[in-house]
Amino acid sequence: MNLSFNDAELEVVRLAAQREGMSPASWAGRQVMAVAQHVLVPVSRDAGDVLRELVQARVHLRETVTALRSLTAAEASGAGLPETAASVVEAALAAVARVDAATVAVMRERRPRS
């Protein structure tokens, strides 16, 4: 199999191979096999940014869930509220909106091409 790259693409391949201590041909072969075996799913730079946003939003959602649980526990025990309920709910809604927007963007990116 022959692969061809323009000068800029070849430089990217060379640098990636060099980072991993491989020849460019070996590195390219490994990447081709990983994609063929569905071990590596290539995504655009924009999709990578969206995926990072999803990860950050998930972390924020977990923190919000923890805050909501402590809010519920404090209210049930009569100890008072550690934060105002409105601010916790607003944080949860904002996090959900971010996840929704990022999810839609990923769905658009992953839509099959015609």
mmCIF file of the C-alpha atoms, coordinates in Angstrom:
data_MODEL
# 
_entry.id   MODEL 
# 
loop_
_atom_site.group_PDB 
_atom_site.id 
_atom_site.type_symbol 
_atom_site.label_atom_id 
_atom_site.label_alt_id 
_atom_site.label_comp_id 
_atom_site.label_asym_id 
_atom_site.label_entity_id 
_atom_site.label_seq_id 
_atom_site.pdbx_PDB_ins_code 
_atom_site.Cartn_x 
_atom_site.Cartn_y 
_atom_site.Cartn_z 
_atom_site.occupancy 
_atom_site.B_iso_or_equiv 
_atom_site.pdbx_formal_charge 
_atom_site.auth_seq_id 
_atom_site.auth_comp_id 
_atom_site.auth_asym_id 
_atom_site.auth_atom_id 
_atom_site.pdbx_PDB_model_num 
ATOM 1   C CA . MET A 1 1   ? 0.000   0.000  0.000  1.00 0.00 ? 1   MET A CA 1 
ATOM 2   C CA . ASN A 1 2   ? 1.345   3.430  -0.877 1.00 0.00 ? 2   ASN A CA 1 
ATOM 3   C CA . LEU A 1 3   ? 0.436   6.533  1.069  1.00 0.00 ? 3   LEU A CA 1 
ATOM 4   C CA . SER A 1 4   ? 1.069   10.042 -0.133 1.00 0.00 ? 4   SER A CA 1 
ATOM 5   C CA . PHE A 1 5   ? 1.170   13.252 1.847  1.00 0.00 ? 5   PHE A CA 1 
ATOM 6   C CA . ASN A 1 6   ? 1.825   16.854 0.977  1.00 0.00 ? 6   ASN A CA 1 
ATOM 7   C CA . ASP A 1 7   ? 4.838   18.467 2.673  1.00 0.00 ? 7   ASP A CA 1 
ATOM 8   C CA . ALA A 1 8   ? 2.853   19.815 5.625  1.00 0.00 ? 8   ALA A CA 1 
ATOM 9   C CA . GLU A 1 9   ? 1.099   16.492 6.239  1.00 0.00 ? 9   GLU A CA 1 
ATOM 10  C CA . LEU A 1 10  ? 4.360   14.577 6.012  1.00 0.00 ? 10  LEU A CA 1 
ATOM 11  C CA . GLU A 1 11  ? 5.936   16.880 8.586  1.00 0.00 ? 11  GLU A CA 1 
ATOM 12  C CA . VAL A 1 12  ? 3.025   16.230 10.965 1.00 0.00 ? 12  VAL A CA 1 
ATOM 13  C CA . VAL A 1 13  ? 3.506   12.465 10.496 1.00 0.00 ? 13  VAL A CA 1 
ATOM 14  C CA . ARG A 1 14  ? 7.267   12.759 11.019 1.00 0.00 ? 14  ARG A CA 1 
ATOM 15  C CA . LEU A 1 15  ? 6.817   14.743 14.226 1.00 0.00 ? 15  LEU A CA 1 
ATOM 16  C CA . ALA A 1 16  ? 4.220   12.313 15.577 1.00 0.00 ? 16  ALA A CA 1 
ATOM 17  C CA . ALA A 1 17  ? 6.453   9.342  14.751 1.00 0.00 ? 17  ALA A CA 1 
ATOM 18  C CA . GLN A 1 18  ? 9.452   11.052 16.336 1.00 0.00 ? 18  GLN A CA 1 
ATOM 19  C CA . ARG A 1 19  ? 7.482   11.666 19.578 1.00 0.00 ? 19  ARG A CA 1 
ATOM 20  C CA . GLU A 1 20  ? 6.888   7.930  19.811 1.00 0.00 ? 20  GLU A CA 1 
ATOM 21  C CA . GLY A 1 21  ? 10.365  6.870  18.678 1.00 0.00 ? 21  GLY A CA 1 
ATOM 22  C CA . MET A 1 22  ? 9.093   5.249  15.479 1.00 0.00 ? 22  MET A CA 1 
ATOM 23  C CA . SER A 1 23  ? 9.758   5.602  11.790 1.00 0.00 ? 23  SER A CA 1 
ATOM 24  C CA . PRO A 1 24  ? 7.088   7.575  9.927  1.00 0.00 ? 24  PRO A CA 1 
ATOM 25  C CA . ALA A 1 25  ? 6.060   4.442  7.972  1.00 0.00 ? 25  ALA A CA 1 
ATOM 26  C CA . SER A 1 26  ? 5.700   2.351  11.137 1.00 0.00 ? 26  SER A CA 1 
ATOM 27  C CA . TRP A 1 27  ? 3.758   5.093  12.895 1.00 0.00 ? 27  TRP A CA 1 
ATOM 28  C CA . ALA A 1 28  ? 1.405   5.569  9.927  1.00 0.00 ? 28  ALA A CA 1 
ATOM 29  C CA . GLY A 1 29  ? 0.881   1.816  9.653  1.00 0.00 ? 29  GLY A CA 1 
ATOM 30  C CA . ARG A 1 30  ? -0.001  1.547  13.324 1.00 0.00 ? 30  ARG A CA 1 
ATOM 31  C CA . GLN A 1 31  ? -2.503  4.403  13.022 1.00 0.00 ? 31  GLN A CA 1 
ATOM 32  C CA . VAL A 1 32  ? -4.113  2.893  9.911  1.00 0.00 ? 32  VAL A CA 1 
ATOM 33  C CA . MET A 1 33  ? -4.545  -0.448 11.697 1.00 0.00 ? 33  MET A CA 1 
ATOM 34  C CA . ALA A 1 34  ? -5.963  1.229  14.799 1.00 0.00 ? 34  ALA A CA 1 
ATOM 35  C CA . VAL A 1 35  ? -8.579  3.021  12.690 1.00 0.00 ? 35  VAL A CA 1 
ATOM 36  C CA . ALA A 1 36  ? -9.353  -0.130 10.692 1.00 0.00 ? 36  ALA A CA 1 
ATOM 37  C CA . GLN A 1 37  ? -9.871  -2.101 13.918 1.00 0.00 ? 37  GLN A CA 1 
ATOM 38  C CA . HIS A 1 38  ? -12.012 0.676  15.442 1.00 0.00 ? 38  HIS A CA 1 
ATOM 39  C CA . VAL A 1 39  ? -9.501  1.132  18.252 1.00 0.00 ? 39  VAL A CA 1 
ATOM 40  C CA . LEU A 1 40  ? -8.901  4.727  17.165 1.00 0.00 ? 40  LEU A CA 1 
ATOM 41  C CA . VAL A 1 41  ? -11.733 6.894  15.911 1.00 0.00 ? 41  VAL A CA 1 
ATOM 42  C CA . PRO A 1 42  ? -10.410 9.980  14.175 1.00 0.00 ? 42  PRO A CA 1 
ATOM 43  C CA . VAL A 1 43  ? -12.170 13.232 14.992 1.00 0.00 ? 43  VAL A CA 1 
ATOM 44  C CA . SER A 1 44  ? -11.670 16.773 13.806 1.00 0.00 ? 44  SER A CA 1 
ATOM 45  C CA . ARG A 1 45  ? -9.966  19.366 15.975 1.00 0.00 ? 45  ARG A CA 1 
ATOM 46  C CA . ASP A 1 46  ? -13.392 20.946 16.560 1.00 0.00 ? 46  ASP A CA 1 
ATOM 47  C CA . ALA A 1 47  ? -14.782 17.617 17.746 1.00 0.00 ? 47  ALA A CA 1 
ATOM 48  C CA . GLY A 1 48  ? -11.813 17.231 20.074 1.00 0.00 ? 48  GLY A CA 1 
ATOM 49  C CA . ASP A 1 49  ? -12.619 20.633 21.570 1.00 0.00 ? 49  ASP A CA 1 
ATOM 50  C CA . VAL A 1 50  ? -16.251 19.605 21.978 1.00 0.00 ? 50  VAL A CA 1 
ATOM 51  C CA . LEU A 1 51  ? -15.249 16.335 23.637 1.00 0.00 ? 51  LEU A CA 1 
ATOM 52  C CA . ARG A 1 52  ? -13.038 18.233 26.096 1.00 0.00 ? 52  ARG A CA 1 
ATOM 53  C CA . GLU A 1 53  ? -15.995 20.501 26.852 1.00 0.00 ? 53  GLU A CA 1 
ATOM 54  C CA . LEU A 1 54  ? -18.169 17.447 27.507 1.00 0.00 ? 54  LEU A CA 1 
ATOM 55  C CA . VAL A 1 55  ? -15.590 16.053 29.922 1.00 0.00 ? 55  VAL A CA 1 
ATOM 56  C CA . GLN A 1 56  ? -15.377 19.391 31.781 1.00 0.00 ? 56  GLN A CA 1 
ATOM 57  C CA . ALA A 1 57  ? -19.169 19.646 31.890 1.00 0.00 ? 57  ALA A CA 1 
ATOM 58  C CA . ARG A 1 58  ? -19.445 16.119 33.280 1.00 0.00 ? 58  ARG A CA 1 
ATOM 59  C CA . VAL A 1 59  ? -16.991 17.012 36.061 1.00 0.00 ? 59  VAL A CA 1 
ATOM 60  C CA . HIS A 1 60  ? -19.055 20.095 36.857 1.00 0.00 ? 60  HIS A CA 1 
ATOM 61  C CA . LEU A 1 61  ? -22.260 18.028 36.842 1.00 0.00 ? 61  LEU A CA 1 
ATOM 62  C CA . ARG A 1 62  ? -20.755 15.563 39.319 1.00 0.00 ? 62  ARG A CA 1 
ATOM 63  C CA . GLU A 1 63  ? -19.767 18.460 41.591 1.00 0.00 ? 63  GLU A CA 1 
ATOM 64  C CA . THR A 1 64  ? -23.286 19.858 41.252 1.00 0.00 ? 64  THR A CA 1 
ATOM 65  C CA . VAL A 1 65  ? -24.835 16.500 42.115 1.00 0.00 ? 65  VAL A CA 1 
ATOM 66  C CA . THR A 1 66  ? -22.644 16.362 45.227 1.00 0.00 ? 66  THR A CA 1 
ATOM 67  C CA . ALA A 1 67  ? -23.802 19.863 46.186 1.00 0.00 ? 67  ALA A CA 1 
ATOM 68  C CA . LEU A 1 68  ? -27.434 18.918 45.618 1.00 0.00 ? 68  LEU A CA 1 
ATOM 69  C CA . ARG A 1 69  ? -27.028 15.789 47.757 1.00 0.00 ? 69  ARG A CA 1 
ATOM 70  C CA . SER A 1 70  ? -25.465 17.773 50.587 1.00 0.00 ? 70  SER A CA 1 
ATOM 71  C CA . LEU A 1 71  ? -28.234 20.348 50.238 1.00 0.00 ? 71  LEU A CA 1 
ATOM 72  C CA . THR A 1 72  ? -30.859 17.630 50.533 1.00 0.00 ? 72  THR A CA 1 
ATOM 73  C CA . ALA A 1 73  ? -29.078 15.971 53.472 1.00 0.00 ? 73  ALA A CA 1 
ATOM 74  C CA . ALA A 1 74  ? -28.683 19.276 55.335 1.00 0.00 ? 74  ALA A CA 1 
ATOM 75  C CA . GLU A 1 75  ? -32.304 20.198 54.752 1.00 0.00 ? 75  GLU A CA 1 
ATOM 76  C CA . ALA A 1 76  ? -33.482 16.763 55.949 1.00 0.00 ? 76  ALA A CA 1 
ATOM 77  C CA . SER A 1 77  ? -31.392 16.961 59.137 1.00 0.00 ? 77  SER A CA 1 
ATOM 78  C CA . GLY A 1 78  ? -32.517 20.508 59.894 1.00 0.00 ? 78  GLY A CA 1 
ATOM 79  C CA . ALA A 1 79  ? -28.906 21.713 59.969 1.00 0.00 ? 79  ALA A CA 1 
ATOM 80  C CA . GLY A 1 80  ? -29.536 24.448 57.445 1.00 0.00 ? 80  GLY A CA 1 
ATOM 81  C CA . LEU A 1 81  ? -28.437 24.863 53.889 1.00 0.00 ? 81  LEU A CA 1 
ATOM 82  C CA . PRO A 1 82  ? -24.728 24.989 52.955 1.00 0.00 ? 82  PRO A CA 1 
ATOM 83  C CA . GLU A 1 83  ? -25.579 27.053 49.860 1.00 0.00 ? 83  GLU A CA 1 
ATOM 84  C CA . THR A 1 84  ? -28.771 28.678 48.710 1.00 0.00 ? 84  THR A CA 1 
ATOM 85  C CA . ALA A 1 85  ? -30.988 26.248 46.878 1.00 0.00 ? 85  ALA A CA 1 
ATOM 86  C CA . ALA A 1 86  ? -31.449 28.680 44.008 1.00 0.00 ? 86  ALA A CA 1 
ATOM 87  C CA . SER A 1 87  ? -27.699 28.943 43.269 1.00 0.00 ? 87  SER A CA 1 
ATOM 88  C CA . VAL A 1 88  ? -27.276 25.160 43.304 1.00 0.00 ? 88  VAL A CA 1 
ATOM 89  C CA . VAL A 1 89  ? -30.245 24.679 40.990 1.00 0.00 ? 89  VAL A CA 1 
ATOM 90  C CA . GLU A 1 90  ? -28.956 27.426 38.656 1.00 0.00 ? 90  GLU A CA 1 
ATOM 91  C CA . ALA A 1 91  ? -25.524 25.729 38.542 1.00 0.00 ? 91  ALA A CA 1 
ATOM 92  C CA . ALA A 1 92  ? -27.184 22.410 37.691 1.00 0.00 ? 92  ALA A CA 1 
ATOM 93  C CA . LEU A 1 93  ? -29.273 23.970 34.937 1.00 0.00 ? 93  LEU A CA 1 
ATOM 94  C CA . ALA A 1 94  ? -26.242 25.735 33.444 1.00 0.00 ? 94  ALA A CA 1 
ATOM 95  C CA . ALA A 1 95  ? -24.257 22.492 33.465 1.00 0.00 ? 95  ALA A CA 1 
ATOM 96  C CA . VAL A 1 96  ? -27.084 20.588 31.823 1.00 0.00 ? 96  VAL A CA 1 
ATOM 97  C CA . ALA A 1 97  ? -27.355 23.279 29.125 1.00 0.00 ? 97  ALA A CA 1 
ATOM 98  C CA . ARG A 1 98  ? -23.610 23.014 28.433 1.00 0.00 ? 98  ARG A CA 1 
ATOM 99  C CA . VAL A 1 99  ? -23.791 19.230 28.147 1.00 0.00 ? 99  VAL A CA 1 
ATOM 100 C CA . ASP A 1 100 ? -26.821 19.467 25.871 1.00 0.00 ? 100 ASP A CA 1 
ATOM 101 C CA . ALA A 1 101 ? -25.101 21.947 23.549 1.00 0.00 ? 101 ALA A CA 1 
ATOM 102 C CA . ALA A 1 102 ? -21.897 19.908 23.426 1.00 0.00 ? 102 ALA A CA 1 
ATOM 103 C CA . THR A 1 103 ? -23.814 16.698 22.826 1.00 0.00 ? 103 THR A CA 1 
ATOM 104 C CA . VAL A 1 104 ? -25.691 18.218 19.888 1.00 0.00 ? 104 VAL A CA 1 
ATOM 105 C CA . ALA A 1 105 ? -22.390 19.422 18.428 1.00 0.00 ? 105 ALA A CA 1 
ATOM 106 C CA . VAL A 1 106 ? -20.883 15.924 18.716 1.00 0.00 ? 106 VAL A CA 1 
ATOM 107 C CA . MET A 1 107 ? -23.964 14.382 17.138 1.00 0.00 ? 107 MET A CA 1 
ATOM 108 C CA . ARG A 1 108 ? -23.647 16.765 14.187 1.00 0.00 ? 108 ARG A CA 1 
ATOM 109 C CA . GLU A 1 109 ? -19.938 15.943 13.830 1.00 0.00 ? 109 GLU A CA 1 
ATOM 110 C CA . ARG A 1 110 ? -20.514 12.186 13.953 1.00 0.00 ? 110 ARG A CA 1 
ATOM 111 C CA . ARG A 1 111 ? -23.479 12.240 11.536 1.00 0.00 ? 111 ARG A CA 1 
ATOM 112 C CA . PRO A 1 112 ? -22.758 9.883  8.606  1.00 0.00 ? 112 PRO A CA 1 
ATOM 113 C CA . ARG A 1 113 ? -21.556 11.709 5.523  1.00 0.00 ? 113 ARG A CA 1 
ATOM 114 C CA . SER A 1 114 ? -23.498 11.218 2.290  1.00 0.00 ? 114 SER A CA 1 
# 
